[in-house]
Amino acid sequence: MKKLLIFLSAVFIVFFLAACTATEDPEGEAEPKEQVDEEEETGEQEGEQETTEEEITLGENVLRLNNGTEPASLDPSIGFDEVSWDPLNNLMEGLTRLDEEHLPGPGTAESWDISDDGLTYTFYLREEASWSNGDPVVAADFEYAWKYMLDPETASPAAFLAYFIEGAEEYNSGEGSVDDVKVSAVDEKTLEVVLAQPTGFFLDLLTNPAFFPINQQVAESDPNWHAEAETFVGNGPFTLEEWNHDEEMLFAKNEYYWDTAAVKLDQIHFAMVNDTNTQYQMFEAGELDTASIPPELSDELIDGDNVFIGPSGGLEFFRFNVEMEPFQNKKIRQAFSHAINRDDIAEFVVKNGVEPAFGFINPGHQSPTGEDFRDVNGDLVTFDPELAEQLLEEGMAEEGYEELPEITLNYNTSDTNKAVAEALHGMFKEHLGVEVTLENLEWNVFVDAQQALELQFSRSSFINDYNDPINFLESFITDSYMNRTGFSNPEYDDLIVKGKSEADEEKRWEYLYEAEKMLADEMIAAPLRYYNTVVLEADGVEGILRHPVGYFDLKYAEKK
């Protein structure tokens, strides 16, 4: 199921790609919550004229950014990746919106009530909330959007996020009906939601673009409303003015937005440059107002006054396909993981202050007892060449291998991903005596092949959809869209069920600790490094909110 940038919200274009659980990153993944790759539908309409970059006219009050690559989709139920999330978060708005403290605050909903048992949420929409075409935003637009996301025919990669709602999982899995989904418009400006069990992070979850509304009248009259600038209708601070596919997007201030007076920019121009050196050169030439730092320039630039450095909730890791030889063998998977020197990759390959990952859950998740999840569970993977060699020998003996089958490591195209893959190639050769073939694939091809379990050993990234460890851990339950390994373990599935439903928070976290330890033991995925956000900013750029868990917010951005 389910990952940038010049600034793409919680992580940048340079590193990603595909999440979360989430999707994938701009570096090359679009998982629910993975990132596509930091560096990661079209359809002409009758009478439409092709737009060229030369024809787009920019005003003076414009912020020039890089989205890395074309959004997977601007349908909020389908664009479940970093290169779609960041544009969507500024074109649309959910019931809640992350504030300057990175906490969920009022968005399209000005207030809400929560029942004493924590199950029923009643949201009150702003009277002045409107769509970019002037239509009022009504509660039925949210009900329509969420049930559309959960419709099995939609095949939304984000649908699992809504499983906290009563009846949602049953409907999405084909075992229930849409009428069982407990989301209902009480009246034009009141939405009622009933949860299957108390979920303390539900308001945070609703900031994810998957829960944005869809103008029901527009969508029913034109199912492809989201595919072109001429037909796109949003309810956020900006509207989509022009979209030259695979090249650029132009946003304009949305005069119908309920809080348009707070929006300072007139326009935002997004380039689509999936190369860290090229986008850096554009920044130096004044063609971009923000940029990620090429790894080879990190030592020179990282301490500059124009550099923003912040945490980001996410992980780069490599998946083993347990349905393909030789990775059906746990010891062989463990051997490859122990052969990886994560410190060297973080310090000398990726650079930019990233931290090596010795577990799956990134630092920053505070437990009910006030401890960091990462500190409690400690280091679960290590660099141990001798143990790696021993495990490989034992695993090969168990499978009757005199030599390993050929192994191909796939990664989505980007210069950073290539450098990491080459470093891994050298480590496997040096510490295991194994020659691994490297193969890059363009993002859309890559993610489809990974989802179809056609890749033997492949790069992945995960950007947190919301601030709870369950978000990543639930990616590996049986049949999860985000799984992409073939792994299935009833005991693990049961831990995740308990980790989502246990009312006692301390006990719930114990299930989460145990689940991560099981992932590390099974080693169906090898963690590599945690994401951070490192962005160069031109003089005068202010007010960009980059959330550690979430998406960048340009509502208050300005260029002085």
C-alpha positions in Angstrom: 0.0 0.0 0.0 1.9 2.3 0.8 6.3 7.9 -0.2 11.7 15.4 -2.3 12.3 18.1 -3.4 12.7 21.2 -3.5 10.8 21.5 -0.9 8.2 19.1 -0.9 6.8 19.0 2.5 8.1 16.6 4.7 10.9 15.6 2.7 12.6 16.7 -0.3 12.7 16.1 -3.9 16.2 15.2 -3.9 15.9 12.2 -1.9 12.6 10.7 -3.0 9.9 10.0 -5.2 5.1 6.4 -2.5 2.6 7.0 1.3 2.4 5.2 3.3 1.7 3.5 4.6 1.5 5.6 3.2 2.6 6.5 -0.3 5.6 7.1 -2.3 8.1 9.7 -2.6 9.3 12.1 -5.2 12.5 10.3 -5.2 10.7 7.7 -6.8 7.8 6.3 -5.0 4.3 7.0 -4.8 3.0 4.8 -2.2 0.4 5.8 0.1 2.4 7.5 1.9 5.4 6.7 0.3 7.5 9.4 -1.2 8.2 9.6 -4.8 11.6 10.9 -5.0 13.1 13.8 -3.7 14.7 14.8 -6.6 9.4 11.5 -7.3 -3.8 11.9 -16.9 -4.0 13.9 -19.3 -6.5 14.2 -22.0 -7.0 17.1 -24.3 -10.4 18.6 -24.3 -12.2 19.8 -27.4 -10.9 23.2 -28.4 -8.1 23.0 -25.9 -4.8 24.6 -27.1 -1.5 23.2 -26.1 0.2 25.3 -23.4 4.0 25.9 -23.7 6.3 27.2 -21.1 6.8 30.4 -23.1 3.0 31.1 -23.1 2.8 31.1 -19.3 3.0 34.6 -18.0 4.2 35.1 -14.4 3.4 38.1 -12.3 5.8 39.8 -9.9 4.5 38.2 -6.7 5.2 34.6 -7.7 7.0 31.8 -5.8 9.0 29.5 -8.1 9.3 25.9 -6.8 10.2 22.5 -8.2 7.8 19.5 -7.8 10.3 17.1 -9.2 8.0 15.3 -11.5 4.4 15.1 -12.7 1.8 14.5 -10.0 0.4 10.9 -10.1 -3.1 12.4 -10.0 -4.8 15.5 -8.6 -7.8 13.3 -7.7 -7.2 13.3 -3.9 -8.3 9.6 -3.6 -5.7 8.5 -6.2 -2.7 10.9 -5.9 -1.3 9.1 -2.9 2.3 10.2 -3.1 4.5 13.1 -2.2 4.5 14.7 -5.7 0.7 14.7 -5.6 0.3 15.6 -2.0 2.2 18.9 -1.9 0.2 20.4 -4.8 -3.1 19.0 -3.5 -2.4 20.4 0.0 -2.4 23.9 -1.5 -5.2 23.5 -4.0 -7.6 21.8 -1.6 -8.4 21.7 2.1 -9.8 19.1 4.5 -11.8 19.4 7.6 -8.6 20.0 9.6 -5.4 21.7 8.6 -1.9 21.4 10.3 -1.0 24.7 12.1 2.3 26.3 12.8 2.9 23.9 15.7 2.2 21.0 13.3 -1.0 20.1 15.1 -4.4 19.7 13.5 -6.5 22.8 13.7 -9.6 24.1 12.0 -9.7 24.0 8.2 -12.9 23.8 6.2 -14.5 22.8 9.5 -14.5 25.7 11.9 -15.3 23.5 14.9 -16.3 20.0 16.0 -17.7 17.9 18.8 -16.5 14.5 20.0 -18.7 12.2 21.9 -17.8 11.0 25.4 -16.9 7.5 24.2 -14.6 9.0 21.5 -16.5 7.3 18.6 -18.7 10.1 17.1 -17.2 13.2 15.6 -19.6 16.0 14.5 -17.9 18.6 12.2 -19.4 22.1 11.5 -18.3 23.5 8.2 -17.6 27.2 7.7 -20.6 29.1 6.1 -18.2 31.0 3.9 -16.3 27.8 2.6 -16.5 27.8 -1.2 -15.1 26.0 -4.2 -13.0 27.7 -6.7 -16.0 27.9 -9.1 -18.0 29.7 -6.5 -20.1 26.7 -5.3 -20.5 26.4 -1.5 -18.5 23.5 0.1 -21.2 21.3 1.7 -21.0 18.3 4.0 -22.2 16.1 1.2 -19.0 16.9 -0.7 -17.0 15.2 2.1 -19.4 12.3 2.3 -19.2 11.8 -1.4 -15.4 12.0 -1.5 -14.8 9.6 1.3 -17.3 7.0 0.0 -15.8 7.4 -3.5 -12.4 6.7 -2.0 -13.7 3.6 -0.3 -15.6 2.3 -3.4 -13.9 -0.9 -4.5 -14.3 0.2 -8.1 -12.2 3.3 -7.4 -9.2 1.2 -6.3 -7.9 4.1 -4.2 -4.4 3.3 -2.7 -5.4 5.5 0.3 -8.6 3.7 1.2 -7.0 1.8 4.1 -6.6 5.1 5.9 -10.3 5.4 6.3 -10.7 1.9 7.9 -10.9 3.7 11.3 -14.5 4.6 10.3 -17.2 2.1 11.1 -18.2 0.1 8.0 -15.3 1.5 5.9 -13.1 -1.6 5.7 -16.1 -3.9 5.0 -17.3 -1.7 2.1 -13.9 -1.3 0.6 -13.2 -5.1 0.8 -16.5 -5.9 -0.9 -18.0 -7.5 2.3 -20.3 -4.6 3.1 -22.3 -1.8 1.5 -21.8 1.9 1.1 -24.8 2.4 3.4 -22.8 0.8 6.2 -20.1 3.5 6.1 -20.8 5.8 9.0 -20.2 9.1 7.3 -23.2 11.2 6.8 -24.2 14.8 5.9 -26.6 15.8 8.6 -27.3 19.1 6.8 -25.4 21.3 4.3 -22.8 22.4 6.9 -22.8 19.4 9.4 -20.9 16.1 8.9 -21.2 13.2 11.3 -18.5 10.5 11.4 -18.7 7.3 13.6 -15.5 5.4 14.3 -15.1 1.7 14.8 -13.0 2.3 17.9 -11.6 5.4 19.6 -8.7 6.8 17.5 -6.8 9.6 19.3 -5.1 10.8 16.1 -8.2 11.0 14.0 -8.1 14.8 13.6 -4.5 14.5 12.5 -5.4 11.8 10.0 -8.0 14.1 8.4 -5.2 16.5 7.3 -4.1 13.8 4.7 -5.2 14.8 1.2 -7.1 11.5 0.9 -9.8 13.0 3.1 -10.1 16.2 1.1 -13.6 16.9 -0.3 -14.7 16.5 -3.9 -17.3 18.8 -5.5 -20.0 16.2 -6.1 -21.8 18.1 -8.8 -18.6 18.7 -10.8 -17.4 15.1 -10.4 -20.6 13.5 -11.4 -20.8 15.7 -14.5 -17.1 15.2 -15.4 -15.3 12.2 -13.9 -12.0 13.6 -15.3 -12.5 17.0 -13.6 -9.0 16.6 -11.9 -7.0 16.0 -15.1 -6.7 19.5 -16.6 -6.4 23.0 -15.3 -9.5 24.0 -17.2 -11.7 21.6 -15.3 -10.0 21.4 -11.9 -12.1 22.6 -9.0 -10.6 23.0 -5.5 -11.4 24.6 -2.2 -7.9 25.6 -1.0 -5.8 28.7 -0.9 -4.8 28.4 -4.5 -6.4 27.3 -7.7 -4.9 25.5 -10.7 -4.5 28.1 -13.4 -2.4 26.3 -16.0 -0.9 22.7 -16.3 1.5 21.9 -19.0 1.8 18.2 -18.3 5.3 16.8 -17.3 6.7 20.3 -17.5 5.0 22.8 -15.2 2.0 24.0 -13.2 0.9 27.4 -12.4 -1.3 28.1 -9.3 -3.1 31.4 -8.7 -4.6 32.8 -5.5 -8.1 31.5 -5.0 -10.4 34.4 -4.5 -13.2 32.1 -3.3 -11.1 30.6 -0.5 -12.7 31.4 2.9 -9.4 32.8 4.2 -8.2 34.4 1.0 -7.2 37.6 2.9 -4.4 35.6 4.6 -2.9 34.4 1.3 0.0 36.7 0.3 1.2 35.2 -3.0 -0.5 35.9 -6.3 1.0 32.9 -8.1 3.1 29.7 -7.5 5.0 28.2 -10.4 6.0 24.6 -10.2 8.7 23.2 -12.4 9.1 19.5 -12.8 12.9 18.8 -12.8 13.9 15.4 -11.5 17.6 16.0 -11.2 19.2 17.6 -8.1 22.1 19.2 -10.0 19.8 20.8 -12.6 17.4 22.2 -10.1 20.3 23.5 -8.1 21.7 25.3 -11.2 18.2 26.8 -11.7 18.2 28.0 -8.2 21.6 29.6 -8.7 20.4 31.3 -11.9 17.4 32.7 -10.1 14.9 30.4 -11.9 13.8 28.7 -8.6 13.3 30.2 -5.2 14.0 26.9 -3.3 16.1 23.9 -4.1 17.5 20.8 -2.5 21.3 20.4 -2.1 23.1 18.0 -4.4 25.0 15.5 -2.2 28.4 16.4 -3.7 27.8 20.0 -2.5 26.6 19.2 0.9 29.8 19.9 2.8 30.1 23.3 1.0 26.5 24.5 1.4 24.9 22.8 4.4 25.9 25.4 6.9 24.8 28.4 4.8 22.5 31.1 6.2 20.0 30.3 3.4 19.5 26.7 4.4 16.4 25.3 6.2 17.0 22.1 8.0 14.2 20.3 9.8 13.0 16.8 10.8 10.8 14.7 8.5 8.8 11.6 9.3 9.8 9.0 6.9 12.1 6.1 5.9 14.1 4.9 2.9 14.3 1.1 2.8 14.7 -1.8 0.4 12.0 -4.5 0.0 12.7 -8.2 -0.4 10.2 -10.2 -2.5 9.7 -13.3 -0.4 8.0 -15.0 -3.3 11.1 -14.9 -5.5 14.4 -16.8 -5.0 16.6 -16.4 -3.0 14.7 -14.1 -0.7 12.2 -16.7 0.4 14.9 -17.6 2.9 15.0 -15.5 6.0 18.7 -16.0 6.7 19.6 -14.8 3.2 17.5 -11.7 3.7 19.1 -11.1 7.1 22.6 -11.5 5.5 22.0 -8.8 2.9 20.8 -6.4 5.7 23.8 -7.1 7.9 26.1 -6.4 4.9 24.9 -2.8 4.7 27.0 0.0 6.3 24.2 2.5 6.9 26.5 5.0 8.6 28.7 5.3 5.5 25.7 5.7 3.1 24.2 8.5 5.3 27.6 10.3 5.7 29.2 9.9 2.4 26.5 9.1 -0.2 23.3 10.9 0.7 24.9 13.4 3.1 22.8 16.6 4.0 22.7 15.6 7.6 20.5 12.5 7.2 20.5 9.8 9.9 21.1 6.1 9.3 18.1 3.9 10.2 18.7 1.0 12.5 14.9 0.4 12.9 11.8 1.1 10.9 10.0 3.8 13.0 11.7 7.2 12.7 12.5 9.2 15.9 9.9 11.6 17.1 7.0 9.4 18.1 6.4 10.0 21.8 4.9 7.1 23.8 2.2 7.5 26.4 4.9 7.3 29.0 6.9 10.2 27.4 9.6 8.1 25.8 10.6 8.1 22.1 9.5 4.9 20.3 13.0 4.7 18.8 14.7 4.9 22.2 12.5 2.2 23.7 13.0 -0.4 20.8 16.6 0.6 20.2 18.7 -0.6 17.3 17.1 -3.6 15.6 19.5 -3.9 12.6 23.3 -3.8 12.5 26.2 -3.7 10.2 28.0 -7.0 10.9 29.9 -8.4 7.9 31.0 -11.6 9.7 27.5 -12.4 10.7 26.2 -11.5 7.2 28.7 -14.0 5.7 27.6 -16.7 8.2 23.9 -16.2 7.6 24.4 -16.3 3.8 26.2 -19.6 4.1 23.5 -21.1 6.3 20.7 -19.8 4.2 22.2 -21.2 1.0 22.7 -24.6 2.7 19.0 -24.6 3.8 17.9 -24.0 0.1 20.5 -26.4 -1.4 22.2 -23.6 -3.3 25.7 -24.0 -4.5 25.5 -20.5 -5.8 22.9 -17.8 -5.5 20.3 -17.2 -8.2 21.0 -14.0 -10.1 19.8 -10.9 -8.1 18.6 -7.6 -9.5 18.2 -4.5 -7.4 15.7 -2.1 -8.9 15.4 1.6 -8.0 13.3 4.5 -9.4 15.3 6.9 -11.5 17.1 9.7 -9.7 20.7 10.6 -9.2 20.6 10.1 -5.4 18.9 6.7 -5.8 21.5 5.6 -8.3 24.3 6.6 -5.9 22.8 4.7 -3.1 22.2 1.6 -5.3 25.9 1.7 -6.4 27.0 1.9 -2.8 24.9 -1.2 -1.9 26.3 -3.0 -4.9 29.8 -2.5 -3.6 28.9 -3.6 -0.1 27.2 -6.8 -1.2 30.3 -7.6 -3.4 32.8 -6.8 -0.6 31.0 -8.4 2.4 29.0 -11.3 0.7 30.9 -11.9 -2.5 27.6 -11.4 -4.4 27.4 -9.5 -7.7 24.1 -7.7 -7.8 22.7 -6.3 -11.0 21.4 -2.7 -10.8 18.5 -1.6 -12.8 16.6 1.7 -12.8 13.0 2.2 -13.8 10.9 5.3 -14.3 8.5 6.0 -11.5 5.2 4.8 -12.9 6.7 1.6 -14.3 8.6 1.0 -11.1 5.7 1.4 -8.8 3.4 -0.8 -10.9 6.0 -3.6 -11.1 6.7 -3.4 -7.4 3.0 -3.6 -6.6 2.6 -6.6 -8.9 5.5 -8.4 -7.1 7.6 -8.4 -10.2 10.7 -7.0 -8.6 13.1 -9.2 -6.6 14.8 -6.6 -4.5 13.8 -2.9 -4.7 14.1 0.5 -3.3 11.2 2.0 -1.3 10.4 5.1 0.7 7.7 5.9 3.2 6.5 9.3 4.4 4.2 9.3 7.4 0.6 9.9 6.7 -0.1 10.8 10.3 1.8 10.9 13.6 1.5 7.4 15.0 3.9 4.4 14.6 1.0 2.2 13.4 1.0 4.1 10.2 4.2 2.4 8.9 3.7 -0.9 10.7 0.3 -1.6 9.1 1.9 -1.4 5.7 3.0 -5.1 6.0 -0.2 -6.8 6.9 -1.4 -9.5 4.6 -2.7 -8.2 1.3 -2.0 -4.5 2.1 -1.5 -2.3 -0.9 1.7 -1.1 0.8 3.1 -4.5 1.5 4.7 -5.3 -1.8 6.9 -8.1 -0.5 4.6 -11.2 -0.5 5.0 -11.4 3.3 2.0 -12.8 5.2 2.0 -13.6 8.9 -1.2 -14.1 11.0 0.7 -13.3 14.2 1.9 -10.0 12.7 -1.6 -9.2 11.4 -3.0 -9.8 14.9 -0.5 -7.4 16.5 -1.5 -4.7 14.1 -5.2 -5.3 14.8 -4.4 -4.9 18.5 -2.1 -1.9 17.8 -5.1 -0.1 16.2 -7.9 -1.1 18.5 -6.5 -1.4 22.0 -8.0 1.3 24.2 -5.2 1.3 26.8 -2.5 3.4 25.1 0.4 1.9 27.0 -0.7 -1.6 26.1 -1.3 -0.5 22.5 2.2 0.7 22.2 3.5 -2.6 23.6 1.9 -4.3 20.6 3.6 -1.8 18.3 7.0 -2.4 19.8 6.5 -6.2 19.3 5.4 -5.7 15.7 8.5 -3.7 14.8 10.8 -6.3 16.4 9.0 -9.0 14.3 9.6 -7.0 11.1 13.2 -6.7 11.9 13.5 -10.5 12.6 11.7 -11.5 9.4 13.7 -8.8 7.6 11.2 -8.5 4.7 12.6 -5.0 4.3 16.0 -3.5 5.1 15.8 0.0 6.6 18.5 2.4 5.3 18.1 6.0 6.5 15.5 8.4 7.9 14.4 11.4 6.0 15.0 15.0 6.9 14.2 18.3 5.2 17.0 20.4 3.8 16.1 23.2 1.6 17.9 26.2 0.1 15.8 29.3 0.1 16.3 32.5 -1.9 16.5 35.8 -0.1 13.0 37.1 0.8 11.3 33.7 0.9 9.3 33.4 4.1 6.3 31.7 5.7 6.5 28.3 4.1 5.3 25.7 6.6 7.1 22.4 6.3 5.5 19.8 8.6 7.6 16.9 9.9 4.6 14.7 9.3 2.5 16.1 6.5 2.9 18.3 3.5 4.3 21.7 2.9 1.8 24.5 3.2 2.1 27.7 1.1 -1.0 29.5 2.5 1.2 32.0 4.5 4.2 32.0 2.2 5.5 35.2 0.8 8.4 36.5 -1.3 9.6 39.9 -0.1 
